[in-house]
Amino acid sequence: MKYQYTYRNTAAELWQLSMYYTYGSLVGLCNIIFTVAIIVMGISRWPELSNLMRGLVLLCSLLFTVIQPIAVYRKAQKQAAGITADTRVGFDDAGLHVLTGDKDAVLAWSKVKKISKKPTMIVIFSDTTHGFVLSNRVLGSDRAAFYSYIASKVKR
């Protein structure tokens, strides 16, 4: 094996993954625009707003900045609790060799759909919705060399 890692994703890593994809999409852009608009409206109209409207402005200001991230983290905690075995994944010229519990599989490089490099992780997609999340905690000092290696194997 050229590279081999054994890991179990944490709730924080799954939360980061969700936040990257939410705020890197059109949905995230809409969330940001909504939040900024509510804050600007709240500041500019605060003196003339009733107490009910002030409460709604505060609630809406916190919706995508505090409430949604907490809800996503709680979901990530449930997902992480459902991961009952470590994943061992190896990478060589043949592809990815995956062992989870007593199940093993080989995924050829031609079957890898996409590689996504984020600031705190690298995600290797086996299809449009499933993949392997390798965080910086798992990759350690191999991160740059590992990314170069897998990028050279996936021709897109």
C-alpha positions in Angstrom: 0.0 0.0 0.0 1.2 3.4 -0.9 -1.0 5.0 1.8 -3.0 3.4 4.5 -5.2 4.9 7.3 -7.3 3.5 10.1 -9.9 5.9 11.4 -13.4 6.6 12.7 -15.0 9.9 11.8 -16.0 12.1 14.8 -19.1 14.2 15.1 -17.0 17.4 14.7 -15.6 16.1 11.3 -19.1 15.1 10.1 -20.4 18.6 11.2 -17.6 20.3 9.3 -18.4 18.3 6.2 -22.1 19.3 6.4 -21.2 23.0 7.0 -18.7 23.0 4.0 -21.4 21.7 1.7 -24.2 23.8 3.0 -22.3 27.1 2.9 -20.5 26.2 -0.3 -23.8 25.9 -2.2 -26.7 28.2 -3.3 -28.5 27.3 -0.1 -25.6 28.7 1.9 -25.6 31.9 -0.2 -29.3 32.4 0.5 -28.7 31.8 4.2 -26.0 34.5 4.2 -28.1 37.0 2.3 -31.2 36.4 4.5 -29.1 36.8 7.7 -27.4 40.0 6.5 -30.8 41.4 5.3 -32.4 40.7 8.7 -29.5 42.3 10.6 -29.5 45.4 8.4 -33.3 45.7 8.7 -33.2 45.2 12.4 -30.5 47.8 12.9 -32.2 50.4 10.7 -35.7 49.9 12.1 -35.0 48.9 15.7 -36.6 52.0 17.4 -39.9 51.6 15.5 -40.3 47.8 16.0 -42.7 46.4 18.5 -41.3 43.9 21.1 -42.7 41.0 19.1 -41.0 42.1 15.9 -37.7 42.7 17.8 -37.9 39.2 19.1 -38.5 37.9 15.6 -35.6 39.9 14.2 -33.3 38.4 16.9 -34.6 34.9 16.3 -34.1 35.3 12.5 -30.6 36.7 13.0 -29.7 33.6 15.1 -31.4 31.1 12.8 -28.5 30.4 10.4 -25.7 31.6 12.6 -26.4 29.7 15.8 -29.5 27.5 15.6 -28.8 25.7 12.3 -25.2 24.9 13.2 -26.3 23.4 16.5 -29.0 21.3 14.8 -26.5 20.1 12.2 -24.0 19.2 15.0 -26.7 17.2 16.9 -27.4 15.3 13.6 -23.6 14.7 13.2 -23.4 13.3 16.8 -26.1 10.8 15.9 -24.3 9.8 12.7 -21.0 9.4 14.6 -22.7 7.3 17.2 -23.9 5.0 14.4 -20.3 4.3 13.3 -19.5 1.2 15.3 -16.3 0.0 13.6 -13.1 1.7 12.5 -12.5 2.0 8.7 -9.2 1.0 7.3 -8.6 2.3 3.8 -5.5 1.7 1.7 -4.5 3.4 -1.5 -2.3 1.9 -4.2 -2.1 1.8 -8.0 -5.1 -0.6 -8.2 -7.4 1.7 -6.2 -8.9 2.0 -2.7 -8.9 -1.1 -0.5 -11.5 -0.6 2.2 -12.1 -2.7 5.4 -14.9 -1.9 7.8 -15.6 -4.5 10.5 -15.6 -7.8 8.6 -16.5 -6.3 5.2 -13.9 -5.5 2.6 -14.1 -4.0 -0.8 -11.8 -2.7 -3.6 -12.8 0.4 -5.5 -10.8 1.0 -8.7 -9.6 4.5 -9.5 -11.9 4.6 -12.5 -14.9 4.3 -10.2 -13.9 7.3 -8.1 -16.3 10.1 -9.1 -14.7 13.1 -7.5 -12.1 14.3 -5.0 -12.8 17.3 -2.9 -10.1 19.1 -1.0 -11.4 21.2 1.9 -9.3 23.1 4.5 -9.7 20.4 7.2 -10.3 17.3 5.1 -10.1 15.5 1.8 -13.3 13.7 0.6 -13.1 10.9 -2.0 -16.5 10.3 -3.6 -17.4 6.8 -4.7 -20.7 8.2 -6.1 -22.5 11.5 -5.9 -23.5 11.1 -2.2 -21.1 8.6 -0.6 -17.4 8.8 0.0 -14.5 8.6 2.4 -13.8 11.6 4.7 -10.2 11.8 5.6 -9.6 14.6 8.0 -6.3 16.4 8.7 -6.3 14.5 12.0 -6.1 11.2 10.0 -3.8 12.4 7.2 -1.3 14.2 9.4 1.8 15.4 7.6 1.0 13.1 4.6 -1.9 15.5 3.5 -0.1 17.3 0.6 1.6 14.2 -0.8 -1.5 12.1 -0.4 -3.6 14.6 -2.3 -1.1 14.8 -5.1 -1.1 11.0 -5.3 -4.8 10.6 -5.5 -5.3 13.5 -7.8 -2.9 11.9 -10.2 -4.9 8.7 -10.1 -8.3 10.3 -10.8 -8.5 11.6 -14.3 -11.2 14.3 -14.5 
